Amino acid sequence: MTLNTQRGSKSPLRRRASTPLPRPGAPAATAQTEPGHPQLGYSSSEPGGRAAAPRGSWSSESSGSSSGCWEPQYRVVLLGDPGVGKTSLANAFAGVQERDLLEQHGEVAYERTLSVDGEETTLLVIDAWEPERRGEESWHRSHCLQVGNAYVIVYSITDHGSFESAAELRIQLRSMRQAEDIPIILVGNKSDLVRCREVSVEGKSLQNHVPSLSPCPVSVPVSPPRVPCRGFCCAPGAGDASGAVPPPCPPLAEARACAMMFDCKFIETSAALQHNVAELFEGVVRQLRLRLEGKEAGAHPASVHRRKESLTKRARRFLDRLVARNSSKVALKVRSKSCHDLSVL
Ligand SMILES: Nc1nc2c(ncn2[C@@H]2O[C@H](COP(=O)(O)OP(=O)(O)OP(=O)(O)O)[C@@H](O)[C@H]2O)c(=O)[nH]1
């Protein structure tokens, strides 16, 4: 997608999340949810609190913690290779299914107010990332890497190359935003395509691969023998013409371990099935809040959150740590587990 990211653009689209979006030639959206548009999650999203912004309507001017009521509270930038499902995730976030309708107007930013844990937060989800092209100005890419208050790095679980790109993006972000503690969530999308999986989450590979994951992702086995996906195995339960079901594509890497090494959160989603999409964006909100709370308290964010944890969780964490002391494998598992929990730091 191309984008005119003019600095200083005073777009009328920077507005309250619930303000209807004027679209050229289209009537303004009402506060009602349009029929057929799914909600993001079941409990937390405000109906009608969604809108899409056209190209050029976001800039680095709006501040994530800004209290200005016409500014989005937080900018969440989607990164990742082409075709991994960034737009589909953004559409799911926005509660819009008619992808063509959106593309017609070239929207790249979607604003929505979410109610998470009883509190409202507005996210502006920016889907403007473009792949690197030879000899092309990289200003747009660096702009994307600079404007986000949080990042969602998407890869497709059926495309190992996109996982490698995700790892590279994490490194780029780290070097560009070194001093900042910004939430980064690694997202393995297309989790519905189970039989074409090329990137594993956990299991045997965790033990086999993690010791060699330093520094990740360079030592992640990046070019293992790939079993080419023959297409028909992509549909869960589907077989070929003879009715024989082909063997599943083998898992080749360890996403959770990579997230752990990269110090970011990890979740698998299916934009197609709307699986974990609400959890993803609610997780982004929680990650942002945790950092804000930490800053406000002037303390280490982890200690602030610990107070909020339930007794059971704290007890479990304590026991985990106790056991972990005696076993490096368990320690790894414990750390790796927290990568999955988007409600803790
Ligand atoms: N099965 C399945 N297909 C998906 C999923 N998410 C996206 N797709 C499909 O993957 C293709 C690419 O999705 P997009 O959302 O356009 O991917 P993108 O990352 O925005 O791609 P670019 O716009 O080229 O950067 C489309 O055909 C989607 O329907 C998913 O969770 N499961």
Ligand as a Chemical Component Dictionary entry (heavy atoms), coordinates in Angstrom:
data_LIG
# 
_chem_comp.id                   LIG 
_chem_comp.type                 NON-POLYMER 
_chem_comp.pdbx_formal_charge   0 
_chem_comp.three_letter_code    LIG 
# 
loop_
_chem_comp_atom.comp_id 
_chem_comp_atom.atom_id 
_chem_comp_atom.alt_atom_id 
_chem_comp_atom.type_symbol 
_chem_comp_atom.charge 
_chem_comp_atom.model_Cartn_x 
_chem_comp_atom.model_Cartn_y 
_chem_comp_atom.model_Cartn_z 
_chem_comp_atom.pdbx_ordinal 
LIG N1  N1  N 0 -6.918 -18.650 5.727 1  
LIG C1  C1  C 0 -6.639 -17.397 6.089 2  
LIG N2  N2  N 0 -6.414 -16.460 5.157 3  
LIG C2  C2  C 0 -6.129 -15.223 5.567 4  
LIG C3  C3  C 0 -6.047 -14.874 6.929 5  
LIG N3  N3  N 0 -5.721 -13.565 7.016 6  
LIG C4  C4  C 0 -5.621 -13.119 5.764 7  
LIG N4  N4  N 0 -5.862 -14.113 4.885 8  
LIG C5  C5  C 0 -5.835 -14.025 3.424 9  
LIG O1  O1  O 0 -4.514 -13.731 3.018 10 
LIG C6  C6  C 0 -4.526 -12.856 1.911 11 
LIG C7  C7  C 0 -3.700 -11.621 2.226 12 
LIG O2  O2  O 0 -4.335 -10.930 3.290 13 
LIG P1  P1  P 0 -4.123 -9.361  3.520 14 
LIG O3  O3  O 0 -4.898 -9.012  4.734 15 
LIG O4  O4  O 0 -4.381 -8.600  2.292 16 
LIG O5  O5  O 0 -2.570 -9.335  3.801 17 
LIG P2  P2  P 0 -1.640 -8.042  3.966 18 
LIG O6  O6  O 0 -0.566 -8.399  4.924 19 
LIG O7  O7  O 0 -2.448 -6.855  4.307 20 
LIG O8  O8  O 0 -1.048 -7.903  2.512 21 
LIG P3  P3  P 0 -0.505 -6.538  1.831 22 
LIG O9  O9  O 0 -1.679 -5.602  1.746 23 
LIG O10 O10 O 0 -0.029 -7.001  0.495 24 
LIG O11 O11 O 0 0.598  -6.017  2.679 25 
LIG C8  C8  C 0 -5.984 -12.549 1.614 26 
LIG O12 O12 O 0 -6.412 -13.396 0.598 27 
LIG C9  C9  C 0 -6.694 -12.887 2.901 28 
LIG O13 O13 O 0 -8.014 -13.297 2.699 29 
LIG C10 C10 C 0 -6.293 -15.894 7.899 30 
LIG O14 O14 O 0 -6.253 -15.702 9.116 31 
LIG N5  N5  N 0 -6.578 -17.142 7.420 32 
# 
loop_
_chem_comp_bond.comp_id 
_chem_comp_bond.atom_id_1 
_chem_comp_bond.atom_id_2 
_chem_comp_bond.value_order 
_chem_comp_bond.pdbx_ordinal 
LIG N1  C1  SING 1  
LIG C1  N2  DOUB 2  
LIG C1  N5  SING 3  
LIG N2  C2  SING 4  
LIG C2  C3  DOUB 5  
LIG C2  N4  SING 6  
LIG C3  N3  SING 7  
LIG C3  C10 SING 8  
LIG N3  C4  DOUB 9  
LIG C4  N4  SING 10 
LIG N4  C5  SING 11 
LIG C5  O1  SING 12 
LIG C5  C9  SING 13 
LIG O1  C6  SING 14 
LIG C6  C7  SING 15 
LIG C6  C8  SING 16 
LIG C7  O2  SING 17 
LIG O2  P1  SING 18 
LIG P1  O3  DOUB 19 
LIG P1  O4  SING 20 
LIG P1  O5  SING 21 
LIG O5  P2  SING 22 
LIG P2  O6  DOUB 23 
LIG P2  O7  SING 24 
LIG P2  O8  SING 25 
LIG O8  P3  SING 26 
LIG P3  O9  DOUB 27 
LIG P3  O10 SING 28 
LIG P3  O11 SING 29 
LIG C8  O12 SING 30 
LIG C8  C9  SING 31 
LIG C9  O13 SING 32 
LIG C10 O14 DOUB 33 
LIG C10 N5  SING 34 
# 
